[in-house]
Each structure stands twice: as structure tokens, then as C-alpha cells.
Amino acid sequence: MTLTPEEWGIVALSLKVGGVAVLACLPVAFALAYLLARVRFPGKTLIDGLVHLPLVVPPVVTGWLLLLAFAPEGPVGSWLESWFGVSVLFRWTGAAIAAAVMALPLMVRAMRLSIEAVDQRLEQAGRTLGAGKWRVFRTITLPLSLPGVIAGAVLGFARGLGEFGATITFVSNVPGETETLPLAIYAALQTPDGEAMVLRLAAISVLLSLAALIASELIARRVGRGLHVL
């Protein structure tokens, strides 16, 4: 089974979209996870619900809301156009935004569970020994929650690779620009004699997702062993 140059381009675009989505989403996801895990504030349940909303809302609805927000007349789209002269519609950057929005709940959930699992007595002990909040976070909370952060990032990457509904609604299926693996598979299914292409791209999708999950497990184990040694 050999991929054509066009199919290699689809794979490369999918990896770029998934990678950029995770990198852009990572600090936001960790901040939200920490906020939900450690801070009590009014409206916490509402924020928690809004973060996880893309998990339960149909992806097409999420894509439509993104389209309204990033359209030239939308609040975010008009701001991007007037300040930077850019638009993400029908661009790979728009596909990355859709992938990030859909991946965010999974990333937050994995990171929040990991942060909640950190024994707060260790953090209290650090503070009684004179360490400030930032040092306690940097030397205790963050390292101990790192396996969950890695797991969340990998889950988000895998989710970004498989994103379909929000992407096709938000930025459409533009070959070479927004045509990621799921969109290419869908397009191939609509064409006569597209079964061979579907088979190749589906196999690549499975291999990439499986490789990401195995890499996540190996990294988490290695980080866990390192923390155990410390």
C-alpha cells in the first residue's frame, strides 16, 4: 500500500492541523483544568459546563457557531480583519481552530483529573518549608500532574486528527488547504472508484491514532518512573 503525493499532502496537513491545535490549546486547557480543580468561585458549574459543551453539542452546531464568530461580520472575524488583515475562513488555520475547540474538553478533563490526584499535603508541606506558590506549583504540582497533561495533549491530538463535523461546517473542504484525513475520506467515498483511497487513508488514520496512544502511554510511564525515583 503506497500513498500518492496528494495523499501524503493530506496526511501532512492533518498532522499540522492537529499539532498546531494542541500546542495552541495546551496552555488554555491547563489553566482551565487548574482553575476547575483547585479554585472555588461563583459560576464554576457554568464554566465547567461551557468547557465540556463541545462534547455533547453536535459538531455541526459548534462549526456553525465558529462560522458566526469568525465571519467577516462576526465579532472575532471583524477584529482579525481590522487589526491583522487576516481571515481564517477556508484556511488551515480555521481547521486548527475547529480542532482545538473540539479537543479542549478532552484535554481539560484529563488534566483536571491529574491535578486533583496530586496530594495537596505535599503542596502544604512545601509552603510550610518556605516555598512560594509559584515554586510549589513549579516543583510539585506541575511535575506530579505531568502524566495527565501528556495524556490530555495526546487525546487532543487524536481528536484533532479525527475532527470532521465542525471543520467541514466552519472552513468547508478545500483540497490542499482544509482537506484533512476525515474530510478526504468522506470526499473519496462520494466518488466512483474511491474505495482504494478510502482504504489507504483509513489505514493511515488508524496507524496515526494508535501510534499517538502508544507514545502517550510510554511517555507517561517514563515520566511516572522519573517522579517515583525523585
N, C-alpha and C positions, 0 to 999 in steps of 0.2 A: 504494500500500500504506500504510494508516493503522493505527496501533496503537490499540487500545481503552484506556480509562483503566486497566482491570485489567492489561493487558499493559505499559503504562508503569510501573505499580507493580512488576511483576515485574522489569523492566529496572533500575529504581531500587534495588530490594532486592539484585539481583545485583551492581550497582556498589558498593553499600555493603558487602556481604559481602566482595567481592574487595579493595576498598580497605582496609578495616579489617584483613583478614588479612595483607596485605602490610606495612602500617605496623607491626602488632604483631610480625610475623615478622622484619622487616628487621634490627634490632639483634642478634637471636639468630643469624640467618643469617650476618651479617658476622663476629660473634665466632667462630662455629664455623669459618667459612672461614679466618679468620686463624689460628686455633689449628691447623687441619689443614695449612695452607700453611707455617707458619713455626716451629712448636713441635714438638720431638721429646719424646715421653713414652710410658711403657708403656701399652699398650692403645689406641694410636692407631688401629690397624686395626679394632679392635672399635667404637670411636666412629664411625669413618668408615662402617662397615657399618650401624650403627644409624641414622645420619643418612639414609643412602640407602635404608633398608629400605622406606619407603612407595612407592618406585619399582617394586619387584619384588613386594611383597606385594599380593594382591588388595585393592582399595579397600574391599570389604565387610568384610574382616578388620580393616583399620585402623579403620573405623567401629565395628565391634563392640568392639574394644579401647578406643576412646574412650568408648563407652557404658558399659563396665565401670568405667572410671576416673572418669567424671563422673556416674554414677548416684548417687542419694541415699545408698546404702550404700557407694559406691566411695571410694577414698582421696582423690581430688580433690573429688568432688561433696559428700561429707560435710563436708570442710573449708570449701568455699564456703558451704554451708548454715549451718554453725555460726558462722562468723566474719562473713559478709556477708549471710546470709539470702537468697541468690540461687541460682538453678539455670539452667544453660544448656540443659537438655533441652527440645526443641521450641521453641527460641528462635533468633532470627537470630544471636545471639552464638555459639551452638553450631555453626551453619553456618559462621561465620567461623573458629572453631577447627578444624573439619574441613578447610576450605580452606587454612588456614595450615599444618597438618600435611602436607597433600599437596603444597603449594608449596615447603616448606622444602628438600627435596633439590635441586630445580632451582635455587633461589636460591643455596644453598651452593656448588653445582658451578660456576656462572657466576662467582661472586665469588672462589672459590678459584683458578680458572684465571687470573683477572685479577691477583690478589695475587702468585701465583707468577711472573707475567710481569714484575713490577716488578724492575728491575735492582738487586740488592742492593748493588752497588758504589756506587750513588748514596746509599743509606742509610748505608753505611760512610763515605763522604766527608763526609756531614752530621755524623756523630758525631765524626770527626777534627777538624772545624771547631768543635766545642764544643757542638753541639746535643744536647739530651737525647733520650731515647727517645720521649717524648710529642711533642716538637716535630718529630722526624724522621717520626714516624707522621702527624702533622697536616699537615706541609708537603710530604712526599714520597710516602709510601706511599698515603695515602688519596686525594690528587688523581690519582695515576697509575693507581690501580685503580678510579677512579670510573666509567669506561665499563662495566666489568664489574658494578659494583654496580647501575647503572641497568638494564643488560640483565637481571640477575637479578631485579630488582624487577618489571620488565615481564613476564618469563616467569612469575613467581609470580602476578602479577595475572591473566594469561591462564589460567593453570592453575586459579586460584580461580574464575574465571568458568565454566570447564567442569567443575568438580568435580560428581560425581554419586553414585558408589557409597558413599563414606564418609559423605557428607551424609545421604542417604536412610536409611542404616542407623543413624546416630547421632541425628539430630533429626527424622527422618521428613519427610513432605511436607505441611506445614501452610500452606495458602494465606494469603498476607499476612504470614507470619512466617518460614518457611524455604523457601518455594517459589521457588527461583532459576530461571534460564533453563533449564538442562538438566532439572530436575525438572518444570517446567511443560511442556516439550516432551514429556517422557515421559508426563505425565498426559493431554496433548491427544491423543497417539497412541492412548490407551486408550479415547477417547470417540468416538462416531459424529460425523461431520461436523467432526472436529477438524483436518482437513488444512490448512485456511486459517490457523488459529492456529499450527500447526506451521511452516508456510512463513514466516509473519511473524517468529516468534521465532527460527527458524533463521537467517534473513537478518540479523536484528539481532545474533545471536551471532557470525556470520562478520564482520560490519562492525566490531563492537567489538574482536574479536581482531586483525583486520587493522590497525585504527587504532592499537591498542596497540603492535604490532610496528613500524609505520612511525614512530610517535612515538619509540620506543626507538632506532631507527636514527638519526633526525635528532638526537636529544639526544646520543647517543654521538659522532656526527660533530662536533657543535658543541663538546662538551667536549674531544674529541681535538684539534680545531684550537686551542682555547684553551691546552691544555697544550703544543702544538707552538710556539705563539707565545712562551710563557714559557720 
